[in-house]
Amino acid sequence: MKKLTLLFVLSFCALMVYGGGTWVVGTNHVVNLLESIEQGTGDVPPEVPYKEDGSLNTDYDTWKEIEGITLTTADVQPDYLDWQDKDKHWRAFVSINFSDKGYKQKVGTVISFIQPSVSEDDYPEDFDWEGYCDRRDIRWLESIDFSGNDFHTVLVDGGPYQAMILKSLNLSNNPNLNSLVIENCPDLEDVNVSYCELTFEQIKDIEENISLKAEGTFTYSMQGNKSTRYDIVDLNALLTANGVGTQVNWSVEPVSYDGNVYMFAEAQDDVILTLTNESYAGYSIQYNYSLVDGTLATINKDVTNCTINIENLTNPGKPVMVGDEVKITVTPNGYYNLVSFKIDGTDATLDANNQYILELEEGEYTLEATYNTEFSGLGSGTLGEPYQIANQLQLNQVRNYPTAYYVLTNDIALTLSGQGWEPIANFEGEFDGNGKAITGLMINRPNATNVGIFANVKTNGVVKNLAVNASTITSKEITGGIVGILSDNAKIQECFFSGTISCTGEDVGGIVGWVEGSALVENCYSSADVTAKDRAGGVVGRLKDDNAEVLYSYSTGVITATQYSAGGVVGSYNAGSPKITACFALNSSVSGNGDSKRIIGWDQSSVKSNNYAFSEMLLNESVVVDGTTTNSNGANISKANAKLSASYTSVDWDFDDIWEMGLGYTLPILRNVSTSAQPNALPTHLDNGTDVNANNEISVKVYPTITDGIVNVIDKPSDSMVYVFNLSGMRVKQTNTSTVDLSTLATGVYFMHIDNSIVKIIKR
């Protein structure tokens, strides 16, 4: 019994002494190191030791098993710990030896070893300095060896009290090391940064920041091994990096040199280059050169409508030799079709970037690349067999045959950068969108004129049955979402455009910038926001000449002229008596100067008939109450009537073959254009507040339906009453006037009853 009791006491004492294990201080620095490196040319780096719950494992038995890490074998006593922790066991890092592992430092990381202050007075009040030091205290670290890796940015700091006893730091053979800071390490005996390709300035900065002990060594002079052809030794980059005044000395004299390019008599190993510079007196930098014999490779190029560029991957910037690996890039000179690419007469396949990687095993190669202007898709370009456009390249090739017939067979999502799409000039053929959509149109050409998918369409050219969605156009002037200039009997029919168009000049429209001659815009609509200096229009920017026409078209976007005229359908007319017939300006706002109107901006003699404008549209921030179907403002149409097909068929819109009412988007959409390529939701200003009437006939007009207070009622019979109800059906307002003041009502939704019509009102 006594024996059992004694064993129990001994076990209890052991438990008290060891307290559950031995911990390691300073782990955060090594965790940072492990998280900053990855496999390069050699070993896989050790993983950070985490526990199953995701927390860091600071247990001694775990860290001591990591190869290259040495810990103290005896306990260390951190003086910042509370009294009760002094009975616990603490070990610390003595050395980290990751030499010749071939590790690679990740881009954007810093490998740092920074000893924190050991004085509580150096930390802010309420700062957990003890917990901080627990993970960051590396005062027992004596040696760091990172030689033979690919590290680029290293920081070592012994701390404000120079507590770290670091004696040796080896970073040799890190050829990409370009940032090294060493501070507050007075115990250093050896620093080695040889074979790192450091410059005079970097080496001087390092030496001035370290305080080597007596007999200590700072090894730096040999800064790299290089191999190059003996007859072309180019030092331009090396001399530039080391600054003006850098002098060159060779252990074997070259036979000739041209500027900073040297030539030697024969191939030879271990030629030493020594660099000096008077600005860095006392310093010299050396390089070992292996000047190899080699055969200059000859690459012949046979090209048609393209160029071929050769890049030396093995020795960048140097002439290519047998044994080098090169990247071949083939660039067509225009929007051409690749016919073939051959290497020494054998077909080879370029990648998606028109590139090919080739290792030069022979002294001479012949590269053949042939592009031509032939259309790369199906068809012959005739009326009976139009060219079939299925992708972006084929769409680009339209410009090569501007008089041909085309049909779009797929939706095309454009991938563009830089200036984006180059408008197709002088199109005189027929482009049938076939109900498909072009998305992602981007044109960024702030100084360009005649801008759109097509720069200009003329001489009986036709663009039809096309949707252009999600577009961004920035240009100077004469710009349309689809066509810049439409002229000479050309037509654009049954097309839709969405996106934004922003120009610093004039003549800018959602569909076409400028319409002249006997050109026709018919059965088109745009939801684009259009901004220009002058003549900004929802459908057409400028309309001119007696026979130019805009028929059966509408716009819903915000139209802005920063200085002069704007119109919901047409920005301005220029000459003659062009016609605007049965068009609808369903915009939320049109703004410009006094020449701006709801249908057409500046206007004197255009022929207008059966045109309507959204009754709540803000024209220069005001509501129009006197528009007619034949003037520049158009007659009022409520949002409810705008959603009725009868409003359009009453002015001869074709709802049998061309138009139908959308679902969700209860405005006209094109039958011959895919429903998925057209809007599926109403713009905000035409949504909400839909007028309701049992006979779908609205006898009065109400604006605005979203208000801070005043609501106007147009065409109200003088003896009729206006009643306002809340959502509970309680009457909260009544009046026999045409102006209803709701400013005293709470924010919310109300219903206004006027002359057998019910209108939804939102009080803000």
C-alpha positions in Angstrom: 0.0 0.0 0.0 2.8 2.3 0.9 4.5 1.5 -2.4 1.4 2.4 -4.4 1.2 5.7 -2.5 4.8 6.6 -3.3 4.2 5.9 -7.0 1.2 8.1 -7.0 3.2 10.9 -5.4 6.0 10.6 -7.9 3.6 10.7 -10.8 1.9 13.8 -9.4 5.2 15.5 -8.9 6.2 14.7 -12.5 3.0 16.2 -13.8 3.6 19.4 -11.9 7.2 19.7 -13.2 6.5 19.1 -16.8 3.1 20.8 -17.0 2.1 18.9 -20.1 5.2 19.2 -22.3 7.9 21.5 -23.6 7.1 24.6 -25.7 9.2 26.4 -28.4 9.5 30.2 -28.4 10.0 32.2 -31.6 7.8 30.0 -33.8 6.2 32.9 -35.7 9.4 33.6 -37.6 9.9 30.1 -38.9 6.2 29.9 -39.8 6.6 33.0 -41.9 9.6 31.4 -43.5 7.8 28.2 -44.3 4.8 30.1 -45.7 7.0 32.3 -47.9 8.8 29.5 -49.8 7.8 26.8 -52.2 9.4 24.1 -54.2 11.7 25.5 -56.8 14.4 23.4 -58.4 14.9 21.1 -55.5 13.1 19.7 -52.4 9.6 20.3 -51.1 9.7 22.7 -48.1 8.5 21.4 -44.7 4.9 22.2 -43.9 3.9 24.4 -41.0 3.0 22.2 -38.0 -0.6 22.9 -37.2 -2.9 21.0 -34.8 -6.1 19.3 -35.9 -8.1 22.4 -34.7 -6.0 24.7 -37.0 -4.0 26.3 -34.2 -0.2 26.4 -34.4 1.6 23.5 -32.7 4.4 24.9 -30.5 5.4 21.6 -29.0 9.1 20.9 -28.9 8.8 17.3 -30.0 7.2 18.4 -33.3 9.6 21.2 -34.2 12.7 19.2 -33.4 11.7 16.7 -36.1 11.7 19.3 -38.9 14.9 18.8 -41.0 17.3 21.7 -40.9 15.9 23.2 -37.6 18.0 22.9 -34.4 16.6 23.8 -31.0 18.3 24.2 -27.6 18.6 20.9 -25.8 18.3 22.7 -22.4 15.6 24.9 -21.2 15.8 28.7 -21.8 14.2 31.1 -19.3 12.2 33.9 -21.0 12.3 36.7 -18.5 9.0 38.2 -19.7 6.9 35.3 -18.5 4.7 35.4 -15.4 6.0 33.6 -12.3 3.7 30.6 -12.7 5.2 30.0 -16.2 8.7 29.8 -14.9 8.1 26.2 -13.9 7.3 25.3 -17.5 9.8 24.1 -20.0 10.8 26.4 -22.9 13.2 25.7 -25.8 14.4 28.0 -28.5 15.7 28.0 -32.1 19.5 27.8 -32.3 20.0 27.4 -36.1 18.1 27.1 -39.3 20.0 25.3 -42.1 18.1 25.1 -45.4 21.3 25.1 -47.5 21.2 23.7 -51.1 17.5 22.8 -50.9 16.5 24.6 -54.1 13.6 26.3 -52.4 12.0 29.3 -54.2 10.7 32.4 -52.3 7.2 33.3 -53.3 6.6 36.6 -55.1 5.5 39.4 -52.9 6.8 37.9 -49.6 9.5 38.9 -47.2 11.5 36.4 -45.2 12.1 38.2 -41.9 13.7 37.5 -38.6 13.1 40.4 -36.3 13.8 40.1 -32.5 11.1 42.1 -30.6 11.9 44.3 -27.6 12.3 42.5 -24.3 11.2 45.5 -22.3 7.5 45.9 -21.4 8.0 49.7 -21.4 8.4 49.6 -25.2 4.9 48.4 -25.8 1.6 50.3 -25.8 -0.6 50.1 -22.7 -2.8 47.0 -22.6 -0.6 45.4 -25.4 -0.2 41.6 -24.8 3.6 41.9 -25.1 4.2 38.6 -23.3 2.1 36.6 -25.7 3.7 38.5 -28.6 7.2 37.8 -27.4 6.3 34.1 -26.8 5.9 33.6 -30.6 8.6 36.0 -31.8 11.5 35.8 -29.3 14.6 34.6 -31.3 17.3 35.8 -29.1 19.0 32.4 -29.0 19.3 32.1 -32.8 23.0 31.7 -33.7 23.0 30.6 -37.3 21.0 31.0 -40.5 22.1 29.2 -43.7 19.9 29.8 -46.8 22.6 29.2 -49.4 21.8 27.4 -52.6 18.2 28.6 -52.9 16.2 31.1 -54.9 15.4 33.8 -52.2 14.9 37.4 -53.2 14.0 39.5 -50.1 15.4 38.9 -46.6 15.3 41.1 -43.5 17.3 40.2 -40.3 17.1 42.6 -37.3 18.5 41.9 -33.8 16.0 44.2 -32.2 16.2 47.5 -30.3 18.3 45.9 -27.6 20.4 43.8 -29.9 19.3 40.7 -28.1 19.6 38.2 -30.9 23.0 36.4 -30.7 23.2 35.7 -34.5 26.7 34.8 -35.4 26.5 33.4 -39.0 24.3 34.4 -42.0 24.8 32.6 -45.3 22.8 33.7 -48.3 25.3 32.6 -51.0 24.1 31.1 -54.3 20.8 32.9 -54.3 21.1 34.4 -57.8 17.9 36.5 -57.6 18.6 38.1 -54.2 17.9 41.7 -54.7 16.9 43.0 -51.2 18.9 42.2 -48.0 18.8 44.2 -44.8 20.8 43.2 -41.7 20.6 45.4 -38.6 21.3 45.3 -34.9 23.3 42.0 -34.9 26.6 42.9 -33.1 27.6 39.2 -32.6 27.9 38.5 -36.3 31.1 36.7 -37.2 30.4 35.6 -40.8 28.1 37.0 -43.6 28.3 35.4 -47.0 26.4 36.9 -50.0 28.6 35.5 -52.8 27.1 34.4 -56.1 24.0 36.5 -55.6 24.5 39.1 -58.4 24.3 42.1 -56.0 25.4 45.5 -57.2 28.0 47.8 -55.7 25.4 49.9 -54.0 23.6 46.9 -52.4 26.9 45.4 -51.2 28.0 48.7 -49.7 24.7 49.2 -47.9 24.9 45.7 -46.4 28.4 46.2 -45.1 27.6 49.6 -43.6 24.7 48.1 -41.6 26.5 45.1 -40.1 29.0 45.2 -37.2 31.2 42.2 -37.6 33.2 41.0 -34.6 37.0 41.1 -34.8 38.3 38.6 -37.4 34.8 38.4 -38.8 34.3 37.9 -42.6 32.0 39.5 -45.1 32.2 37.5 -48.3 30.7 39.1 -51.3 33.3 39.6 -54.1 32.3 36.6 -56.3 28.9 37.4 -57.6 28.0 34.8 -60.1 28.7 32.0 -62.6 27.8 32.8 -66.2 27.9 30.8 -69.4 27.8 32.5 -72.8 29.3 32.2 -76.3 32.9 33.3 -76.4 32.4 35.6 -79.4 29.4 37.5 -78.0 29.8 38.5 -74.3 27.3 41.3 -73.7 27.9 43.3 -70.5 25.4 46.1 -71.1 22.9 45.0 -68.5 25.5 44.3 -65.9 27.3 47.6 -66.3 24.0 49.5 -66.2 23.0 47.9 -62.9 26.3 48.8 -61.3 26.2 52.4 -62.2 28.1 55.0 -64.3 31.8 54.6 -64.0 32.0 50.9 -63.6 35.3 49.5 -65.0 35.9 46.1 -66.6 38.9 43.9 -66.2 39.3 40.3 -67.7 41.6 37.6 -66.5 42.0 36.7 -70.1 42.1 39.6 -72.5 39.4 39.7 -75.3 40.6 39.9 -78.9 38.1 42.7 -79.6 35.0 44.5 -78.2 32.3 46.8 -79.4 31.1 49.1 -76.7 30.2 46.7 -73.9 30.1 43.5 -76.1 33.3 41.5 -76.0 34.8 38.7 -78.2 37.4 36.2 -77.2 39.8 34.1 -79.3 38.4 30.7 -78.3 36.1 28.9 -75.9 37.5 28.5 -72.4 36.3 28.0 -68.8 37.0 30.1 -65.7 37.6 33.4 -67.3 37.1 35.9 -64.4 35.5 39.3 -64.9 36.3 41.9 -62.3 34.3 45.1 -61.9 35.4 48.2 -60.0 33.9 51.7 -59.6 35.6 54.8 -58.2 32.3 55.7 -56.5 32.7 52.5 -54.4 36.3 52.6 -53.5 37.6 49.4 -51.9 35.0 47.2 -53.5 35.3 44.9 -56.4 32.8 42.4 -57.9 33.9 39.3 -59.7 32.1 36.8 -62.0 33.2 33.4 -63.3 32.6 33.1 -67.0 32.5 29.9 -69.0 32.9 31.0 -72.6 31.5 28.1 -74.6 31.9 27.1 -78.2 28.7 27.1 -80.1 27.0 27.1 -83.4 24.9 30.1 -84.3 21.5 28.9 -85.5 20.1 30.3 -88.7 16.3 30.7 -88.8 14.9 31.5 -92.2 11.4 33.0 -92.4 8.9 32.6 -95.2 5.8 34.6 -94.4 2.6 35.7 -96.1 0.5 38.4 -94.5 2.2 38.0 -91.1 5.4 38.5 -89.2 7.4 36.0 -87.2 9.3 36.9 -84.0 11.9 34.7 -82.3 12.6 35.0 -78.6 15.6 33.2 -77.0 14.3 31.6 -73.8 17.6 30.0 -72.9 19.7 33.2 -73.1 17.3 36.1 -73.3 18.3 38.9 -75.5 21.2 36.8 -77.0 21.5 35.4 -80.6 20.1 31.9 -80.8 22.5 29.0 -80.8 22.1 25.3 -81.3 20.8 23.9 -78.0 18.8 27.0 -77.2 15.1 26.9 -76.6 13.2 29.6 -78.5 9.6 30.9 -78.5 8.2 31.6 -82.0 5.3 34.1 -82.2 3.4 34.5 -85.4 1.4 37.7 -85.8 -1.0 38.3 -88.8 -0.7 41.7 -90.4 -4.5 42.1 -90.4 -7.7 40.2 -89.7 -6.5 37.2 -91.7 -7.0 33.5 -91.6 -4.1 31.1 -90.7 -3.6 28.7 -93.6 -0.6 26.9 -92.4 2.5 27.0 -90.2 5.4 24.7 -91.1 8.9 24.0 -89.6 11.2 22.7 -92.3 8.2 21.7 -94.4 6.4 19.8 -91.6 3.1 21.1 -90.3 3.2 22.4 -86.7 0.4 23.6 -84.5 0.5 27.1 -83.0 -1.1 27.5 -79.5 -4.0 29.8 -78.7 -1.6 32.7 -78.6 -0.2 31.9 -82.0 3.1 30.7 -80.4 5.3 27.6 -80.6 8.2 26.5 -78.4 11.1 25.0 -80.3 14.4 23.5 -79.1 17.1 24.1 -81.7 18.8 20.8 -82.5 20.0 21.8 -85.9 22.1 24.7 -87.2 19.4 25.9 -89.7 15.6 26.0 -89.7 13.0 27.3 -92.1 9.7 28.6 -90.7 6.8 29.1 -93.1 3.6 30.9 -92.0 0.8 31.7 -94.4 -2.2 33.8 -93.7 -4.7 34.9 -96.3 -7.8 37.2 -96.5 -10.1 34.3 -97.5 -13.1 34.0 -95.2 -12.3 31.3 -92.6 -15.9 30.0 -92.3 -18.5 28.5 -94.6 -20.3 30.1 -97.5 -19.3 32.0 -100.6 -20.5 35.5 -99.7 -23.4 35.5 -102.2 -27.1 36.2 -101.6 -27.8 32.5 -101.9 -24.8 31.3 -99.9 -23.8 34.1 -97.5 -20.6 33.8 -95.4 -21.5 32.2 -92.1 -20.1 34.0 -89.1 -19.6 31.8 -86.0 -16.8 33.5 -84.0 -14.9 36.7 -83.4 -12.2 36.1 -86.1 -14.9 35.6 -88.8 -16.7 38.7 -87.6 -13.4 40.6 -87.9 -13.0 39.3 -91.5 -16.2 41.1 -92.6 -14.0 44.1 -93.2 -12.0 42.1 -95.8 -15.1 41.7 -98.1 -17.3 44.8 -97.5 -19.6 44.0 -100.4 -20.4 40.4 -99.5 -23.5 38.8 -97.8 -23.2 37.6 -94.2 -25.3 35.7 -91.7 -24.5 35.3 -88.0 -24.9 31.6 -87.0 -23.9 31.9 -83.3 -24.1 34.4 -80.5 -20.6 35.9 -80.2 -19.0 37.1 -76.9 -16.2 39.4 -77.9 -12.9 39.3 -76.1 -11.3 42.8 -76.5 -8.6 44.9 -74.8 -6.7 48.1 -75.5 -8.7 50.2 -78.0 -11.1 47.4 -78.4 -13.1 46.8 -81.6 -12.0 48.4 -84.8 -15.1 49.6 -86.7 -15.7 48.0 -90.1 -15.3 50.7 -92.8 -17.2 51.2 -96.0 -19.6 48.3 -95.7 -21.9 47.9 -98.7 -23.0 44.3 -98.3 -25.8 42.7 -96.3 -25.2 41.7 -92.7 -28.0 39.5 -91.3 -27.7 39.0 -87.5 -30.2 36.1 -87.9 -31.6 37.0 -84.5 -28.3 36.4 -82.7 -26.4 38.6 -80.3 -23.0 40.2 -80.1 -22.0 40.8 -76.5 -19.0 42.4 -74.9 -18.5 45.2 -77.5 -15.8 47.5 -76.2 -14.5 50.5 -78.2 -12.1 52.8 -76.4 -11.0 55.3 -79.1 -11.5 58.8 -77.6 -10.1 60.5 -80.7 -12.0 58.5 -83.2 -14.7 59.5 -85.7 -17.2 57.2 -87.4 -17.5 54.6 -84.7 -19.7 51.5 -84.1 -19.7 47.9 -85.1 -19.6 49.5 -88.6 -17.9 52.8 -89.1 -20.2 53.4 -92.1 -22.7 51.6 -94.1 -23.5 52.9 -97.6 -24.5 52.1 -101.2 -27.6 49.9 -100.4 -25.8 48.2 -97.5 -28.1 46.5 -95.0 -27.7 45.5 -91.3 -30.7 43.7 -89.9 -32.0 41.2 -87.2 -29.1 41.9 -84.8 -28.8 42.5 -81.0 -25.7 44.1 -79.6 -25.6 43.8 -75.8 -23.5 44.8 -72.8 -21.5 47.4 -74.8 -19.2 50.2 -73.8 -18.2 52.8 -76.4 -15.9 55.8 -75.9 -15.1 58.0 -78.9 -15.0 61.5 -80.2 -18.0 61.9 -82.6 -20.3 60.4 -85.3 -20.9 57.3 -83.2 -23.7 54.8 -83.1 -24.1 51.6 -81.1 -24.2 49.7 -84.4 -23.4 52.1 -87.2 -21.4 55.4 -87.3 -22.8 56.8 -90.6 -25.7 55.4 -92.6 -25.9 56.8 -96.1 -26.7 56.2 -99.8 -29.8 54.1 -99.6 -28.4 52.0 -96.8 -30.7 50.4 -94.2 -30.6 49.3 -90.6 -33.6 47.2 -89.7 -34.8 45.2 -86.7 -31.8 45.8 -84.5 -31.4 46.3 -80.7 -28.5 47.9 -78.8 -27.8 48.1 -75.0 -24.9 49.6 -73.1 -23.3 53.1 -72.7 -22.0 55.5 -75.3 -19.9 58.4 -74.2 -18.4 60.9 -76.7 -16.8 64.3 -76.4 -18.1 65.5 -79.8 -21.3 65.4 -81.7 -23.7 63.2 -83.7 -24.1 60.3 -81.4 -27.0 57.9 -81.3 -28.0 54.6 -79.6 -28.3 52.8 -83.0 -26.7 55.2 -85.6 -24.6 58.4 -85.3 -25.5 60.1 -88.6 -28.2 59.2 -91.2 -28.1 60.9 -94.6 -29.1 60.5 -98.2 -32.0 58.1 -98.6 -30.9 55.9 -95.7 -33.4 54.3 -93.4 -33.6 53.3 -89.8 -36.6 51.1 -89.2 -38.0 48.9 -86.4 -35.0 49.4 -84.1 -34.7 50.2 -80.4 -32.0 51.1 -77.9 -31.8 51.1 -74.1 -28.3 52.8 -74.2 -27.4 55.8 -72.1 -26.0 58.3 -74.6 -23.8 61.2 -73.8 -22.3 63.7 -76.3 -21.4 67.4 -76.6 -24.1 68.0 -79.2 -26.8 66.1 -81.2 -27.2 63.2 -78.8 -30.1 60.9 -79.7 -31.7 57.8 -78.3 -31.8 56.2 -81.7 -30.0 58.6 -84.1 -27.6 61.4 -83.4 -28.1 63.5 -86.6 -30.7 63.2 -89.3 -30.3 65.0 -92.7 -31.6 65.1 -96.3 -35.1 64.9 -97.6 -35.3 61.1 -98.0 -33.6 60.0 -94.7 -36.1 58.4 -92.4 -36.5 57.0 -88.9 -39.6 54.7 -88.6 -41.2 52.6 -85.9 -38.3 52.9 -83.4 -37.9 53.8 -79.7 -35.4 54.5 -77.0 -35.5 54.1 -73.2 -32.0 55.3 -72.1 -30.8 58.5 -70.5 -29.8 61.0 -73.2 -27.5 63.8 -72.4 -26.0 66.6 -74.5 -23.4 68.4 -72.4 -23.7 71.7 -74.3 -26.3 71.7 -77.1 -29.1 69.6 -78.5 -30.5 66.2 -77.4 -33.5 64.2 -78.3 -35.1 61.0 -77.1 -35.2 59.6 -80.6 -33.1 62.0 -82.7 -30.5 64.5 -81.5 -30.8 67.0 -84.3 -31.6 67.3 -88.0 -29.1 69.0 -90.4 -30.6 69.7 -93.8 -33.6 68.9 -96.0 -36.8 67.5 -94.6 -36.1 64.1 -93.2 -38.9 62.0 -91.7 -39.5 60.8 -88.1 -42.6 58.6 -88.1 -44.3 56.5 -85.4 -41.4 56.7 -83.0 -41.5 56.6 -79.2 -39.2 58.4 -76.7 -39.7 56.3 -73.6 -36.6 57.8 -71.8 -36.5 58.7 -68.2 -34.7 62.0 -69.0 -33.4 64.0 -71.9 -31.1 67.0 -71.2 -29.3 69.6 -73.1 -29.9 73.3 -73.7 -33.1 74.9 -75.0 -32.7 73.1 -78.4 -33.4 69.8 -76.7 -36.8 68.1 -77.1 -38.4 64.7 -76.3 -38.5 63.4 -79.9 -35.9 65.5 -81.8 -33.6 68.2 -80.4 -32.7 71.0 -82.7 -35.3 71.0 -85.5 -36.8 73.3 -88.1 -38.2 71.3 -91.0 -38.1 67.6 -90.3 -41.5 65.9 -91.1 -42.9 64.4 -87.9 -46.0 62.3 -87.5 -47.5 59.9 -84.9 -44.6 60.3 -82.4 -45.1 59.8 -78.7 -43.0 60.5 -75.5 -43.2 59.2 -72.0 -45.4 61.6 -70.1 -43.2 61.5 -67.0 -39.9 62.1 -68.9 -37.9 64.9 -67.5 -36.8 67.3 -70.3 -34.1 69.5 -68.8 -35.6 68.5 -65.4 -39.1 69.6 -66.3 -42.2 67.7 -67.4 -43.7 68.5 -70.9 -47.5 69.0 -70.9 -48.0 70.4 -74.5 -46.6 67.8 -76.8 -48.3 66.7 -80.0 -47.8 63.8 -82.3 -46.4 66.2 -84.9 -44.1 68.4 -82.9 -40.6 68.0 -81.5 -41.9 66.8 -78.2 -44.4 64.2 -79.3 -47.7 63.5 -77.6 -47.8 62.2 -74.0 -48.0 58.5 -73.4 -48.4 57.1 -69.9 -46.3 54.2 -68.7 -49.4 52.0 -68.8 -50.2 52.8 -72.4 -46.6 52.3 -73.3 -47.1 48.7 -72.2 -50.1 48.1 -74.5 -49.5 46.8 -78.1 -52.5 48.9 -79.1 -50.5 52.0 -78.6 -48.1 50.9 -81.3 -50.5 49.2 -83.7 -52.6 52.4 -83.7 -49.7 54.0 -85.6 -49.1 51.1 -87.9 -46.4 49.1 -86.1 -46.3 45.6 -87.5 -47.1 43.2 -84.7 -47.7 40.3 -87.1 -44.2 39.8 -88.5 -41.8 42.2 -86.7 -42.8 43.2 -83.2 -44.3 41.5 -80.1 -44.7 42.5 -76.5 -42.0 41.1 -74.2 -42.5 39.0 -71.1 -41.4 40.8 -68.0 -40.2 43.5 -70.3 -43.7 44.6 -71.3 -42.5 46.8 -74.2 -42.1 45.9 -77.8 -39.4 43.4 -78.7 -38.3 42.1 -82.1 -39.8 38.7 -83.3 -36.8 38.0 -85.5 -34.3 38.5 -82.7 -33.8 35.8 -80.0 -35.8 36.6 -76.9 -32.8 35.8 -74.7 -30.8 38.5 -76.5 -33.4 41.2 -75.6 -34.4 42.8 -72.3 -36.3 40.7 -69.7 -37.0 43.4 -67.2 -38.4 46.9 -67.6 -36.2 49.9 -66.9 -36.9 51.4 -63.4 -38.7 54.5 -64.6 -41.2 52.4 -66.6 -41.7 49.8 -63.9 -43.9 50.3 -60.8 -46.9 52.5 -60.9 -48.6 50.7 -63.8 -52.0 52.3 -64.6 -54.9 49.8 -64.3 -58.2 50.1 -66.0 -60.9 47.5 -66.6 -61.0 48.3 -70.3 -57.2 48.9 -70.7 -58.1 52.4 -71.7 -56.5 55.2 -69.7 -58.4 58.4 -70.0 -56.1 60.4 -67.8 -52.3 60.8 -67.4 -50.5 61.0 -64.0 -46.9 62.1 -63.3 -44.7 61.5 -61.5 -45.6 58.2 -60.0 -42.6 58.3 -57.7 -42.8 61.6 -55.8 -41.7 63.6 -52.8 -45.0 65.4 -52.8 -46.8 66.8 -55.9 -48.5 64.6 -58.4 -50.0 66.1 -61.6 -53.1 64.8 -63.4 -53.5 65.5 -67.1 -56.7 65.4 -69.0 -58.8 65.1 -65.9 -62.5 66.0 -66.4 -63.2 69.2 -64.5 -66.0 67.7 -62.5 -64.2 64.5 -61.5 -62.7 63.7 -58.1 -59.2 62.3 -57.3 -59.1 59.8 -54.4 -55.9 58.5 -52.7 -56.0 55.2 -50.8 -53.3 53.6 -48.7 -52.5 49.8 -48.8 -55.2 49.1 -46.2 -57.9 50.6 -48.5 -58.4 53.7 -46.3 -59.0 56.9 -48.2 -56.3 59.4 -47.1 -56.8 62.2 -49.6 -59.4 63.6 -52.0 -59.5 66.6 -54.3 -61.1 67.9 -57.5 -58.0 69.7 -58.7 -55.4 68.5 -61.2 -52.5 69.0 -58.7 -52.5 66.6 -55.8 -50.2 67.4 -52.8 -49.1 64.2 -51.0 -46.3 65.9 -49.0 -48.2 65.3 -45.7 -48.5 61.6 -46.2 -46.0 59.1 -44.8 -43.5 57.4 -47.0 -45.0 54.3 -48.7 -47.2 53.0 -51.5 -50.6 54.5 -52.4 -53.3 54.1 -55.1 -54.8 57.1 -56.9 -58.3 56.7 -58.3 -59.2 59.1 -61.1 -62.1 58.8 -63.6 -62.3 54.9 -63.5 -58.5 54.6 -63.6 -56.2 53.4 -60.8 -52.5 54.5 -60.6 -49.9 53.2 -58.2 -48.0 56.1 -56.5 -44.8 55.8 -54.4 -44.4 58.5 -51.9 -40.7 59.0 -50.9 
